[in-house]
Amino acid sequence: MKKILALILAVIMVLSLAACGEKPQSSTAPQEEPASAESSEGSAETPEQPAVSGGFAPATDGTITISKADVAIVINGTAVPMPYKLADLEAAGVPADESRSSIELGAGDIFSANLYLDENEDYLLIPAYYNGGDSSISIMDAEAEEITMTTYSDTPEDQGVSLLGVSFGMPRSEVVSLLGTPTYETGDYYEWHVEVPDMAYEGTVFMYFTEDADDAGVSQIDLTVFEK
């Protein structure tokens, strides 16, 4: 009888060990996850449509489609959005001038402010401020939907300021690679149409280069947008 019981216990132990031995096999399921992760990484490597600067694509038929964020002017890494408030430009690094605060715009007035970027006054920003109200306002409260960056230098150099990713001195070939084929071009002048769908705005961006050559540098950029 004892032999029979011992035999039964031995069988039970063998079955228990077999059951324990199966557990590591069931734990192999999570080990399959790295394989699926690798496959997901593979799908992430699928080439996407190249984007430029603020995420917009080069021009199609001369038209650049951008977002509201792309309308900003970037100064020393800080994006100043339209309507380019004077206080915001100064906070981003445009040298301040206390005399500006005394400027007032009457109803319907337009005032182009010359904001010099360097001590020699070779580089400047020119926001075109407009007072659409019925009473006079300080220039500090005025808004601009057009801004120009220009230089008197014959050999423009980057000043840490850019519009649509284009800075002073950028070669014409790089500008065309960045923005695409312009709507209109003649010699040292290039122009693109701009659409801003998330604002229901449109406008133009035009540039002058130091000469009519692919390696000529940008000397002036003007970005103007307005409500449709």
PyMOL CGO cylinders between C-alpha atoms (Angstrom):
from pymol import cmd
from pymol.cgo import CYLINDER

trace = [
    CYLINDER, 0.00, 0.00, 0.00, 2.83, 2.35, 0.88, 0.3, 1, 1, 1, 1, 1, 1,
    CYLINDER, 2.83, 2.35, 0.88, 4.43, 1.59, -2.47, 0.3, 1, 1, 1, 1, 1, 1,
    CYLINDER, 4.43, 1.59, -2.47, 1.20, 2.52, -4.22, 0.3, 1, 1, 1, 1, 1, 1,
    CYLINDER, 1.20, 2.52, -4.22, 0.92, 5.80, -2.27, 0.3, 1, 1, 1, 1, 1, 1,
    CYLINDER, 0.92, 5.80, -2.27, 4.56, 6.59, -2.97, 0.3, 1, 1, 1, 1, 1, 1,
    CYLINDER, 4.56, 6.59, -2.97, 3.99, 5.93, -6.64, 0.3, 1, 1, 1, 1, 1, 1,
    CYLINDER, 3.99, 5.93, -6.64, 0.94, 8.22, -6.66, 0.3, 1, 1, 1, 1, 1, 1,
    CYLINDER, 0.94, 8.22, -6.66, 2.92, 10.98, -4.90, 0.3, 1, 1, 1, 1, 1, 1,
    CYLINDER, 2.92, 10.98, -4.90, 5.74, 10.59, -7.40, 0.3, 1, 1, 1, 1, 1, 1,
    CYLINDER, 5.74, 10.59, -7.40, 3.30, 10.93, -10.28, 0.3, 1, 1, 1, 1, 1, 1,
    CYLINDER, 3.30, 10.93, -10.28, 1.77, 14.05, -8.67, 0.3, 1, 1, 1, 1, 1, 1,
    CYLINDER, 1.77, 14.05, -8.67, 5.24, 15.59, -8.22, 0.3, 1, 1, 1, 1, 1, 1,
    CYLINDER, 5.24, 15.59, -8.22, 6.16, 14.87, -11.83, 0.3, 1, 1, 1, 1, 1, 1,
    CYLINDER, 6.16, 14.87, -11.83, 2.94, 16.50, -13.01, 0.3, 1, 1, 1, 1, 1, 1,
    CYLINDER, 2.94, 16.50, -13.01, 3.56, 19.51, -10.75, 0.3, 1, 1, 1, 1, 1, 1,
    CYLINDER, 3.56, 19.51, -10.75, 7.09, 19.93, -12.08, 0.3, 1, 1, 1, 1, 1, 1,
    CYLINDER, 7.09, 19.93, -12.08, 5.79, 19.68, -15.61, 0.3, 1, 1, 1, 1, 1, 1,
    CYLINDER, 5.79, 19.68, -15.61, 3.26, 22.38, -14.88, 0.3, 1, 1, 1, 1, 1, 1,
    CYLINDER, 3.26, 22.38, -14.88, 5.95, 24.59, -13.40, 0.3, 1, 1, 1, 1, 1, 1,
    CYLINDER, 5.95, 24.59, -13.40, 8.11, 23.99, -16.39, 0.3, 1, 1, 1, 1, 1, 1,
    CYLINDER, 8.11, 23.99, -16.39, 5.38, 25.29, -18.69, 0.3, 1, 1, 1, 1, 1, 1,
    CYLINDER, 5.38, 25.29, -18.69, 5.21, 28.71, -16.98, 0.3, 1, 1, 1, 1, 1, 1,
    CYLINDER, 5.21, 28.71, -16.98, 8.39, 30.13, -18.56, 0.3, 1, 1, 1, 1, 1, 1,
    CYLINDER, 8.39, 30.13, -18.56, 6.92, 29.18, -21.93, 0.3, 1, 1, 1, 1, 1, 1,
    CYLINDER, 6.92, 29.18, -21.93, 3.81, 31.28, -21.23, 0.3, 1, 1, 1, 1, 1, 1,
    CYLINDER, 3.81, 31.28, -21.23, 6.08, 34.21, -20.31, 0.3, 1, 1, 1, 1, 1, 1,
    CYLINDER, 6.08, 34.21, -20.31, 7.55, 34.28, -23.80, 0.3, 1, 1, 1, 1, 1, 1,
    CYLINDER, 7.55, 34.28, -23.80, 4.52, 36.20, -25.11, 0.3, 1, 1, 1, 1, 1, 1,
    CYLINDER, 4.52, 36.20, -25.11, 5.74, 39.59, -23.83, 0.3, 1, 1, 1, 1, 1, 1,
    CYLINDER, 5.74, 39.59, -23.83, 9.11, 38.84, -25.43, 0.3, 1, 1, 1, 1, 1, 1,
    CYLINDER, 9.11, 38.84, -25.43, 7.41, 39.19, -28.81, 0.3, 1, 1, 1, 1, 1, 1,
    CYLINDER, 7.41, 39.19, -28.81, 6.77, 42.92, -28.13, 0.3, 1, 1, 1, 1, 1, 1,
    CYLINDER, 6.77, 42.92, -28.13, 10.25, 44.07, -29.21, 0.3, 1, 1, 1, 1, 1, 1,
    CYLINDER, 10.25, 44.07, -29.21, 9.57, 42.53, -32.60, 0.3, 1, 1, 1, 1, 1, 1,
    CYLINDER, 9.57, 42.53, -32.60, 6.41, 44.61, -32.99, 0.3, 1, 1, 1, 1, 1, 1,
    CYLINDER, 6.41, 44.61, -32.99, 8.29, 47.67, -31.74, 0.3, 1, 1, 1, 1, 1, 1,
    CYLINDER, 8.29, 47.67, -31.74, 10.89, 47.11, -34.41, 0.3, 1, 1, 1, 1, 1, 1,
    CYLINDER, 10.89, 47.11, -34.41, 8.21, 46.89, -37.04, 0.3, 1, 1, 1, 1, 1, 1,
    CYLINDER, 8.21, 46.89, -37.04, 6.66, 50.14, -35.80, 0.3, 1, 1, 1, 1, 1, 1,
    CYLINDER, 6.66, 50.14, -35.80, 10.07, 51.79, -35.97, 0.3, 1, 1, 1, 1, 1, 1,
    CYLINDER, 10.07, 51.79, -35.97, 10.40, 50.58, -39.49, 0.3, 1, 1, 1, 1, 1, 1,
    CYLINDER, 10.40, 50.58, -39.49, 7.12, 52.23, -40.43, 0.3, 1, 1, 1, 1, 1, 1,
    CYLINDER, 7.12, 52.23, -40.43, 8.28, 55.47, -38.77, 0.3, 1, 1, 1, 1, 1, 1,
    CYLINDER, 8.28, 55.47, -38.77, 11.18, 55.57, -41.18, 0.3, 1, 1, 1, 1, 1, 1,
    CYLINDER, 11.18, 55.57, -41.18, 8.85, 55.96, -44.14, 0.3, 1, 1, 1, 1, 1, 1,
    CYLINDER, 8.85, 55.96, -44.14, 9.93, 59.17, -45.95, 0.3, 1, 1, 1, 1, 1, 1,
    CYLINDER, 9.93, 59.17, -45.95, 7.58, 62.11, -45.53, 0.3, 1, 1, 1, 1, 1, 1,
    CYLINDER, 7.58, 62.11, -45.53, 7.02, 65.22, -47.62, 0.3, 1, 1, 1, 1, 1, 1,
    CYLINDER, 7.02, 65.22, -47.62, 9.96, 67.53, -46.82, 0.3, 1, 1, 1, 1, 1, 1,
    CYLINDER, 9.96, 67.53, -46.82, 9.05, 70.74, -45.02, 0.3, 1, 1, 1, 1, 1, 1,
    CYLINDER, 9.05, 70.74, -45.02, 10.97, 73.96, -44.61, 0.3, 1, 1, 1, 1, 1, 1,
    CYLINDER, 10.97, 73.96, -44.61, 11.44, 76.60, -41.95, 0.3, 1, 1, 1, 1, 1, 1,
    CYLINDER, 11.44, 76.60, -41.95, 8.20, 76.93, -39.98, 0.3, 1, 1, 1, 1, 1, 1,
    CYLINDER, 8.20, 76.93, -39.98, 6.77, 73.73, -41.44, 0.3, 1, 1, 1, 1, 1, 1,
    CYLINDER, 6.77, 73.73, -41.44, 5.37, 75.12, -44.68, 0.3, 1, 1, 1, 1, 1, 1,
    CYLINDER, 5.37, 75.12, -44.68, 6.15, 73.62, -48.08, 0.3, 1, 1, 1, 1, 1, 1,
    CYLINDER, 6.15, 73.62, -48.08, 7.84, 75.46, -50.95, 0.3, 1, 1, 1, 1, 1, 1,
    CYLINDER, 7.84, 75.46, -50.95, 5.61, 77.48, -53.26, 0.3, 1, 1, 1, 1, 1, 1,
    CYLINDER, 5.61, 77.48, -53.26, 3.16, 75.83, -55.62, 0.3, 1, 1, 1, 1, 1, 1,
    CYLINDER, 3.16, 75.83, -55.62, 2.60, 77.87, -58.77, 0.3, 1, 1, 1, 1, 1, 1,
    CYLINDER, 2.60, 77.87, -58.77, 4.25, 80.81, -57.03, 0.3, 1, 1, 1, 1, 1, 1,
    CYLINDER, 4.25, 80.81, -57.03, 2.03, 80.67, -53.93, 0.3, 1, 1, 1, 1, 1, 1,
    CYLINDER, 2.03, 80.67, -53.93, 3.39, 79.90, -50.45, 0.3, 1, 1, 1, 1, 1, 1,
    CYLINDER, 3.39, 79.90, -50.45, 0.77, 78.55, -48.02, 0.3, 1, 1, 1, 1, 1, 1,
    CYLINDER, 0.77, 78.55, -48.02, 1.72, 79.30, -44.42, 0.3, 1, 1, 1, 1, 1, 1,
    CYLINDER, 1.72, 79.30, -44.42, 0.18, 79.44, -40.95, 0.3, 1, 1, 1, 1, 1, 1,
    CYLINDER, 0.18, 79.44, -40.95, -0.40, 82.39, -38.65, 0.3, 1, 1, 1, 1, 1, 1,
    CYLINDER, -0.40, 82.39, -38.65, 2.73, 81.41, -36.70, 0.3, 1, 1, 1, 1, 1, 1,
    CYLINDER, 2.73, 81.41, -36.70, 4.84, 81.66, -39.85, 0.3, 1, 1, 1, 1, 1, 1,
    CYLINDER, 4.84, 81.66, -39.85, 3.92, 85.33, -40.31, 0.3, 1, 1, 1, 1, 1, 1,
    CYLINDER, 3.92, 85.33, -40.31, 6.11, 86.19, -37.31, 0.3, 1, 1, 1, 1, 1, 1,
    CYLINDER, 6.11, 86.19, -37.31, 9.47, 87.91, -37.60, 0.3, 1, 1, 1, 1, 1, 1,
    CYLINDER, 9.47, 87.91, -37.60, 12.19, 86.06, -35.68, 0.3, 1, 1, 1, 1, 1, 1,
    CYLINDER, 12.19, 86.06, -35.68, 14.68, 88.19, -33.75, 0.3, 1, 1, 1, 1, 1, 1,
    CYLINDER, 14.68, 88.19, -33.75, 17.54, 86.45, -31.94, 0.3, 1, 1, 1, 1, 1, 1,
    CYLINDER, 17.54, 86.45, -31.94, 15.47, 83.26, -31.75, 0.3, 1, 1, 1, 1, 1, 1,
    CYLINDER, 15.47, 83.26, -31.75, 12.32, 85.00, -30.48, 0.3, 1, 1, 1, 1, 1, 1,
    CYLINDER, 12.32, 85.00, -30.48, 9.27, 84.98, -32.75, 0.3, 1, 1, 1, 1, 1, 1,
    CYLINDER, 9.27, 84.98, -32.75, 7.35, 88.27, -32.75, 0.3, 1, 1, 1, 1, 1, 1,
    CYLINDER, 7.35, 88.27, -32.75, 3.92, 87.66, -34.29, 0.3, 1, 1, 1, 1, 1, 1,
    CYLINDER, 3.92, 87.66, -34.29, 1.97, 90.02, -36.46, 0.3, 1, 1, 1, 1, 1, 1,
    CYLINDER, 1.97, 90.02, -36.46, 0.83, 92.78, -35.70, 0.3, 1, 1, 1, 1, 1, 1,
    CYLINDER, 0.83, 92.78, -35.70, 4.48, 93.39, -34.69, 0.3, 1, 1, 1, 1, 1, 1,
    CYLINDER, 4.48, 93.39, -34.69, 3.81, 95.54, -31.63, 0.3, 1, 1, 1, 1, 1, 1,
    CYLINDER, 3.81, 95.54, -31.63, 6.73, 97.90, -30.97, 0.3, 1, 1, 1, 1, 1, 1,
    CYLINDER, 6.73, 97.90, -30.97, 7.09, 96.77, -27.36, 0.3, 1, 1, 1, 1, 1, 1,
    CYLINDER, 7.09, 96.77, -27.36, 7.33, 93.13, -28.49, 0.3, 1, 1, 1, 1, 1, 1,
    CYLINDER, 7.33, 93.13, -28.49, 10.02, 93.97, -31.06, 0.3, 1, 1, 1, 1, 1, 1,
    CYLINDER, 10.02, 93.97, -31.06, 12.07, 95.80, -28.44, 0.3, 1, 1, 1, 1, 1, 1,
    CYLINDER, 12.07, 95.80, -28.44, 11.63, 92.95, -25.96, 0.3, 1, 1, 1, 1, 1, 1,
    CYLINDER, 11.63, 92.95, -25.96, 13.00, 90.54, -28.59, 0.3, 1, 1, 1, 1, 1, 1,
    CYLINDER, 13.00, 90.54, -28.59, 16.18, 92.60, -29.01, 0.3, 1, 1, 1, 1, 1, 1,
    CYLINDER, 16.18, 92.60, -29.01, 15.50, 95.57, -31.28, 0.3, 1, 1, 1, 1, 1, 1,
    CYLINDER, 15.50, 95.57, -31.28, 17.37, 98.50, -29.67, 0.3, 1, 1, 1, 1, 1, 1,
    CYLINDER, 17.37, 98.50, -29.67, 14.92, 100.68, -27.76, 0.3, 1, 1, 1, 1, 1, 1,
    CYLINDER, 14.92, 100.68, -27.76, 14.52, 104.40, -28.35, 0.3, 1, 1, 1, 1, 1, 1,
    CYLINDER, 14.52, 104.40, -28.35, 12.61, 106.36, -25.71, 0.3, 1, 1, 1, 1, 1, 1,
    CYLINDER, 12.61, 106.36, -25.71, 11.67, 109.06, -28.21, 0.3, 1, 1, 1, 1, 1, 1,
    CYLINDER, 11.67, 109.06, -28.21, 9.43, 106.61, -30.08, 0.3, 1, 1, 1, 1, 1, 1,
    CYLINDER, 9.43, 106.61, -30.08, 6.92, 106.43, -27.27, 0.3, 1, 1, 1, 1, 1, 1,
    CYLINDER, 6.92, 106.43, -27.27, 5.95, 110.07, -27.88, 0.3, 1, 1, 1, 1, 1, 1,
    CYLINDER, 5.95, 110.07, -27.88, 4.85, 109.37, -31.46, 0.3, 1, 1, 1, 1, 1, 1,
    CYLINDER, 4.85, 109.37, -31.46, 1.09, 109.49, -32.00, 0.3, 1, 1, 1, 1, 1, 1,
    CYLINDER, 1.09, 109.49, -32.00, -0.96, 108.33, -34.96, 0.3, 1, 1, 1, 1, 1, 1,
    CYLINDER, -0.96, 108.33, -34.96, -4.14, 110.18, -35.85, 0.3, 1, 1, 1, 1, 1, 1,
    CYLINDER, -4.14, 110.18, -35.85, -7.23, 108.41, -37.16, 0.3, 1, 1, 1, 1, 1, 1,
    CYLINDER, -7.23, 108.41, -37.16, -6.38, 106.68, -40.44, 0.3, 1, 1, 1, 1, 1, 1,
    CYLINDER, -6.38, 106.68, -40.44, -2.65, 107.48, -40.19, 0.3, 1, 1, 1, 1, 1, 1,
    CYLINDER, -2.65, 107.48, -40.19, 0.08, 105.15, -41.42, 0.3, 1, 1, 1, 1, 1, 1,
    CYLINDER, 0.08, 105.15, -41.42, 3.56, 105.48, -39.91, 0.3, 1, 1, 1, 1, 1, 1,
    CYLINDER, 3.56, 105.48, -39.91, 6.62, 103.51, -41.05, 0.3, 1, 1, 1, 1, 1, 1,
    CYLINDER, 6.62, 103.51, -41.05, 8.97, 103.27, -38.07, 0.3, 1, 1, 1, 1, 1, 1,
    CYLINDER, 8.97, 103.27, -38.07, 12.72, 102.98, -38.77, 0.3, 1, 1, 1, 1, 1, 1,
    CYLINDER, 12.72, 102.98, -38.77, 14.08, 100.57, -36.16, 0.3, 1, 1, 1, 1, 1, 1,
    CYLINDER, 14.08, 100.57, -36.16, 17.87, 100.33, -36.48, 0.3, 1, 1, 1, 1, 1, 1,
    CYLINDER, 17.87, 100.33, -36.48, 19.46, 97.02, -35.55, 0.3, 1, 1, 1, 1, 1, 1,
    CYLINDER, 19.46, 97.02, -35.55, 23.11, 98.07, -35.33, 0.3, 1, 1, 1, 1, 1, 1,
    CYLINDER, 23.11, 98.07, -35.33, 25.17, 101.02, -34.12, 0.3, 1, 1, 1, 1, 1, 1,
    CYLINDER, 25.17, 101.02, -34.12, 26.19, 102.01, -37.66, 0.3, 1, 1, 1, 1, 1, 1,
    CYLINDER, 26.19, 102.01, -37.66, 22.52, 102.06, -38.69, 0.3, 1, 1, 1, 1, 1, 1,
    CYLINDER, 22.52, 102.06, -38.69, 23.21, 99.83, -41.69, 0.3, 1, 1, 1, 1, 1, 1,
    CYLINDER, 23.21, 99.83, -41.69, 20.43, 97.35, -40.88, 0.3, 1, 1, 1, 1, 1, 1,
    CYLINDER, 20.43, 97.35, -40.88, 16.86, 98.18, -39.95, 0.3, 1, 1, 1, 1, 1, 1,
    CYLINDER, 16.86, 98.18, -39.95, 13.33, 96.91, -39.54, 0.3, 1, 1, 1, 1, 1, 1,
    CYLINDER, 13.33, 96.91, -39.54, 10.42, 98.98, -40.83, 0.3, 1, 1, 1, 1, 1, 1,
    CYLINDER, 10.42, 98.98, -40.83, 6.99, 97.98, -39.51, 0.3, 1, 1, 1, 1, 1, 1,
    CYLINDER, 6.99, 97.98, -39.51, 4.18, 99.99, -41.15, 0.3, 1, 1, 1, 1, 1, 1,
    CYLINDER, 4.18, 99.99, -41.15, 1.88, 100.94, -38.28, 0.3, 1, 1, 1, 1, 1, 1,
    CYLINDER, 1.88, 100.94, -38.28, -1.74, 101.86, -38.97, 0.3, 1, 1, 1, 1, 1, 1,
    CYLINDER, -1.74, 101.86, -38.97, -4.40, 103.49, -36.87, 0.3, 1, 1, 1, 1, 1, 1,
    CYLINDER, -4.40, 103.49, -36.87, -7.78, 102.24, -38.03, 0.3, 1, 1, 1, 1, 1, 1,
    CYLINDER, -7.78, 102.24, -38.03, -9.65, 103.86, -35.15, 0.3, 1, 1, 1, 1, 1, 1,
    CYLINDER, -9.65, 103.86, -35.15, -11.48, 107.17, -34.86, 0.3, 1, 1, 1, 1, 1, 1,
    CYLINDER, -11.48, 107.17, -34.86, -9.11, 108.81, -32.36, 0.3, 1, 1, 1, 1, 1, 1,
    CYLINDER, -9.11, 108.81, -32.36, -5.37, 109.28, -31.96, 0.3, 1, 1, 1, 1, 1, 1,
    CYLINDER, -5.37, 109.28, -31.96, -3.29, 106.49, -30.40, 0.3, 1, 1, 1, 1, 1, 1,
    CYLINDER, -3.29, 106.49, -30.40, 0.31, 106.05, -29.27, 0.3, 1, 1, 1, 1, 1, 1,
    CYLINDER, 0.31, 106.05, -29.27, 2.60, 104.17, -31.62, 0.3, 1, 1, 1, 1, 1, 1,
    CYLINDER, 2.60, 104.17, -31.62, 3.03, 101.69, -28.76, 0.3, 1, 1, 1, 1, 1, 1,
    CYLINDER, 3.03, 101.69, -28.76, -0.62, 100.71, -29.26, 0.3, 1, 1, 1, 1, 1, 1,
    CYLINDER, -0.62, 100.71, -29.26, -0.52, 100.70, -33.06, 0.3, 1, 1, 1, 1, 1, 1,
    CYLINDER, -0.52, 100.70, -33.06, -0.49, 97.52, -35.16, 0.3, 1, 1, 1, 1, 1, 1,
    CYLINDER, -0.49, 97.52, -35.16, 1.24, 96.59, -38.40, 0.3, 1, 1, 1, 1, 1, 1,
    CYLINDER, 1.24, 96.59, -38.40, 0.35, 94.03, -41.06, 0.3, 1, 1, 1, 1, 1, 1,
    CYLINDER, 0.35, 94.03, -41.06, 3.44, 94.85, -43.10, 0.3, 1, 1, 1, 1, 1, 1,
    CYLINDER, 3.44, 94.85, -43.10, 7.07, 94.66, -42.05, 0.3, 1, 1, 1, 1, 1, 1,
    CYLINDER, 7.07, 94.66, -42.05, 10.30, 95.21, -43.96, 0.3, 1, 1, 1, 1, 1, 1,
    CYLINDER, 10.30, 95.21, -43.96, 13.87, 94.29, -43.10, 0.3, 1, 1, 1, 1, 1, 1,
    CYLINDER, 13.87, 94.29, -43.10, 16.46, 96.11, -45.22, 0.3, 1, 1, 1, 1, 1, 1,
    CYLINDER, 16.46, 96.11, -45.22, 20.13, 97.09, -45.26, 0.3, 1, 1, 1, 1, 1, 1,
    CYLINDER, 20.13, 97.09, -45.26, 22.38, 99.73, -46.80, 0.3, 1, 1, 1, 1, 1, 1,
    CYLINDER, 22.38, 99.73, -46.80, 25.33, 97.34, -46.81, 0.3, 1, 1, 1, 1, 1, 1,
    CYLINDER, 25.33, 97.34, -46.81, 26.71, 96.15, -50.15, 0.3, 1, 1, 1, 1, 1, 1,
    CYLINDER, 26.71, 96.15, -50.15, 27.63, 92.83, -48.55, 0.3, 1, 1, 1, 1, 1, 1,
    CYLINDER, 27.63, 92.83, -48.55, 24.73, 91.95, -46.21, 0.3, 1, 1, 1, 1, 1, 1,
    CYLINDER, 24.73, 91.95, -46.21, 25.42, 89.69, -43.25, 0.3, 1, 1, 1, 1, 1, 1,
    CYLINDER, 25.42, 89.69, -43.25, 23.04, 87.78, -40.99, 0.3, 1, 1, 1, 1, 1, 1,
    CYLINDER, 23.04, 87.78, -40.99, 21.89, 89.92, -38.06, 0.3, 1, 1, 1, 1, 1, 1,
    CYLINDER, 21.89, 89.92, -38.06, 19.91, 87.22, -36.26, 0.3, 1, 1, 1, 1, 1, 1,
    CYLINDER, 19.91, 87.22, -36.26, 16.69, 88.45, -37.88, 0.3, 1, 1, 1, 1, 1, 1,
    CYLINDER, 16.69, 88.45, -37.88, 14.57, 86.52, -40.38, 0.3, 1, 1, 1, 1, 1, 1,
    CYLINDER, 14.57, 86.52, -40.38, 11.22, 86.39, -42.16, 0.3, 1, 1, 1, 1, 1, 1,
    CYLINDER, 11.22, 86.39, -42.16, 9.91, 83.04, -43.41, 0.3, 1, 1, 1, 1, 1, 1,
    CYLINDER, 9.91, 83.04, -43.41, 13.32, 81.62, -42.57, 0.3, 1, 1, 1, 1, 1, 1,
    CYLINDER, 13.32, 81.62, -42.57, 15.15, 84.10, -44.80, 0.3, 1, 1, 1, 1, 1, 1,
    CYLINDER, 15.15, 84.10, -44.80, 17.88, 86.29, -43.28, 0.3, 1, 1, 1, 1, 1, 1,
    CYLINDER, 17.88, 86.29, -43.28, 20.15, 89.08, -44.50, 0.3, 1, 1, 1, 1, 1, 1,
    CYLINDER, 20.15, 89.08, -44.50, 22.80, 87.86, -46.92, 0.3, 1, 1, 1, 1, 1, 1,
    CYLINDER, 22.80, 87.86, -46.92, 21.17, 84.49, -47.68, 0.3, 1, 1, 1, 1, 1, 1,
    CYLINDER, 21.17, 84.49, -47.68, 22.15, 83.50, -51.25, 0.3, 1, 1, 1, 1, 1, 1,
    CYLINDER, 22.15, 83.50, -51.25, 19.39, 83.64, -53.85, 0.3, 1, 1, 1, 1, 1, 1,
    CYLINDER, 19.39, 83.64, -53.85, 19.83, 79.95, -54.67, 0.3, 1, 1, 1, 1, 1, 1,
    CYLINDER, 19.83, 79.95, -54.67, 19.12, 79.04, -51.02, 0.3, 1, 1, 1, 1, 1, 1,
    CYLINDER, 19.12, 79.04, -51.02, 16.10, 81.32, -50.89, 0.3, 1, 1, 1, 1, 1, 1,
    CYLINDER, 16.10, 81.32, -50.89, 14.57, 79.65, -53.96, 0.3, 1, 1, 1, 1, 1, 1,
    CYLINDER, 14.57, 79.65, -53.96, 15.31, 76.22, -52.49, 0.3, 1, 1, 1, 1, 1, 1,
    CYLINDER, 15.31, 76.22, -52.49, 13.57, 77.29, -49.28, 0.3, 1, 1, 1, 1, 1, 1,
    CYLINDER, 13.57, 77.29, -49.28, 10.54, 79.14, -50.66, 0.3, 1, 1, 1, 1, 1, 1,
    CYLINDER, 10.54, 79.14, -50.66, 10.17, 77.62, -54.12, 0.3, 1, 1, 1, 1, 1, 1,
    CYLINDER, 10.17, 77.62, -54.12, 9.80, 79.23, -57.52, 0.3, 1, 1, 1, 1, 1, 1,
    CYLINDER, 9.80, 79.23, -57.52, 8.47, 82.82, -57.22, 0.3, 1, 1, 1, 1, 1, 1,
    CYLINDER, 8.47, 82.82, -57.22, 5.33, 84.22, -58.79, 0.3, 1, 1, 1, 1, 1, 1,
    CYLINDER, 5.33, 84.22, -58.79, 7.37, 86.93, -60.46, 0.3, 1, 1, 1, 1, 1, 1,
    CYLINDER, 7.37, 86.93, -60.46, 11.06, 87.62, -60.90, 0.3, 1, 1, 1, 1, 1, 1,
    CYLINDER, 11.06, 87.62, -60.90, 13.17, 90.14, -62.72, 0.3, 1, 1, 1, 1, 1, 1,
    CYLINDER, 13.17, 90.14, -62.72, 16.89, 90.63, -62.22, 0.3, 1, 1, 1, 1, 1, 1,
    CYLINDER, 16.89, 90.63, -62.22, 17.52, 91.21, -58.52, 0.3, 1, 1, 1, 1, 1, 1,
    CYLINDER, 17.52, 91.21, -58.52, 13.80, 91.23, -57.55, 0.3, 1, 1, 1, 1, 1, 1,
    CYLINDER, 13.80, 91.23, -57.55, 11.74, 88.14, -56.56, 0.3, 1, 1, 1, 1, 1, 1,
    CYLINDER, 11.74, 88.14, -56.56, 8.10, 88.02, -55.42, 0.3, 1, 1, 1, 1, 1, 1,
    CYLINDER, 8.10, 88.02, -55.42, 5.80, 85.30, -54.05, 0.3, 1, 1, 1, 1, 1, 1,
    CYLINDER, 5.80, 85.30, -54.05, 2.07, 85.26, -53.32, 0.3, 1, 1, 1, 1, 1, 1,
    CYLINDER, 2.07, 85.26, -53.32, 1.24, 84.25, -49.73, 0.3, 1, 1, 1, 1, 1, 1,
    CYLINDER, 1.24, 84.25, -49.73, -1.87, 82.49, -48.40, 0.3, 1, 1, 1, 1, 1, 1,
    CYLINDER, -1.87, 82.49, -48.40, -2.62, 82.21, -44.65, 0.3, 1, 1, 1, 1, 1, 1,
    CYLINDER, -2.62, 82.21, -44.65, -5.71, 79.93, -44.45, 0.3, 1, 1, 1, 1, 1, 1,
    CYLINDER, -5.71, 79.93, -44.45, -6.00, 79.80, -40.65, 0.3, 1, 1, 1, 1, 1, 1,
    CYLINDER, -6.00, 79.80, -40.65, -6.35, 83.61, -40.60, 0.3, 1, 1, 1, 1, 1, 1,
    CYLINDER, -6.35, 83.61, -40.60, -8.25, 84.04, -43.88, 0.3, 1, 1, 1, 1, 1, 1,
    CYLINDER, -8.25, 84.04, -43.88, -5.41, 86.39, -44.89, 0.3, 1, 1, 1, 1, 1, 1,
    CYLINDER, -5.41, 86.39, -44.89, -3.34, 86.69, -48.03, 0.3, 1, 1, 1, 1, 1, 1,
    CYLINDER, -3.34, 86.69, -48.03, -0.52, 88.90, -49.24, 0.3, 1, 1, 1, 1, 1, 1,
    CYLINDER, -0.52, 88.90, -49.24, 2.96, 88.98, -50.73, 0.3, 1, 1, 1, 1, 1, 1,
    CYLINDER, 2.96, 88.98, -50.73, 6.58, 88.53, -49.80, 0.3, 1, 1, 1, 1, 1, 1,
    CYLINDER, 6.58, 88.53, -49.80, 9.15, 90.17, -52.02, 0.3, 1, 1, 1, 1, 1, 1,
    CYLINDER, 9.15, 90.17, -52.02, 12.92, 90.39, -51.88, 0.3, 1, 1, 1, 1, 1, 1,
    CYLINDER, 12.92, 90.39, -51.88, 15.80, 92.32, -53.36, 0.3, 1, 1, 1, 1, 1, 1,
    CYLINDER, 15.80, 92.32, -53.36, 19.23, 90.79, -53.83, 0.3, 1, 1, 1, 1, 1, 1,
    CYLINDER, 19.23, 90.79, -53.83, 22.56, 92.59, -54.15, 0.3, 1, 1, 1, 1, 1, 1,
    CYLINDER, 22.56, 92.59, -54.15, 22.70, 91.63, -57.84, 0.3, 1, 1, 1, 1, 1, 1,
    CYLINDER, 22.70, 91.63, -57.84, 21.25, 89.31, -60.47, 0.3, 1, 1, 1, 1, 1, 1,
    CYLINDER, 21.25, 89.31, -60.47, 23.17, 86.15, -59.55, 0.3, 1, 1, 1, 1, 1, 1,
    CYLINDER, 23.17, 86.15, -59.55, 22.42, 82.88, -57.74, 0.3, 1, 1, 1, 1, 1, 1,
    CYLINDER, 22.42, 82.88, -57.74, 25.02, 83.63, -55.08, 0.3, 1, 1, 1, 1, 1, 1,
    CYLINDER, 25.02, 83.63, -55.08, 23.80, 87.21, -54.54, 0.3, 1, 1, 1, 1, 1, 1,
    CYLINDER, 23.80, 87.21, -54.54, 22.72, 87.91, -50.96, 0.3, 1, 1, 1, 1, 1, 1,
    CYLINDER, 22.72, 87.91, -50.96, 19.34, 89.15, -49.71, 0.3, 1, 1, 1, 1, 1, 1,
    CYLINDER, 19.34, 89.15, -49.71, 19.37, 92.90, -49.03, 0.3, 1, 1, 1, 1, 1, 1,
    CYLINDER, 19.37, 92.90, -49.03, 15.66, 93.50, -48.43, 0.3, 1, 1, 1, 1, 1, 1,
    CYLINDER, 15.66, 93.50, -48.43, 12.60, 91.45, -47.48, 0.3, 1, 1, 1, 1, 1, 1,
    CYLINDER, 12.60, 91.45, -47.48, 9.06, 92.77, -47.26, 0.3, 1, 1, 1, 1, 1, 1,
    CYLINDER, 9.06, 92.77, -47.26, 6.14, 90.71, -45.93, 0.3, 1, 1, 1, 1, 1, 1,
    CYLINDER, 6.14, 90.71, -45.93, 2.64, 92.11, -46.26, 0.3, 1, 1, 1, 1, 1, 1,
    CYLINDER, 2.64, 92.11, -46.26, -0.57, 90.27, -45.36, 0.3, 1, 1, 1, 1, 1, 1,
    CYLINDER, -0.57, 90.27, -45.36, -4.12, 91.53, -45.15, 0.3, 1, 1, 1, 1, 1, 1,
    CYLINDER, -4.12, 91.53, -45.15, -7.59, 90.16, -44.50, 0.3, 1, 1, 1, 1, 1, 1,
    CYLINDER, -7.59, 90.16, -44.50, -9.37, 88.76, -47.54, 0.3, 1, 1, 1, 1, 1, 1,
]
cmd.load_cgo(trace, "trace")
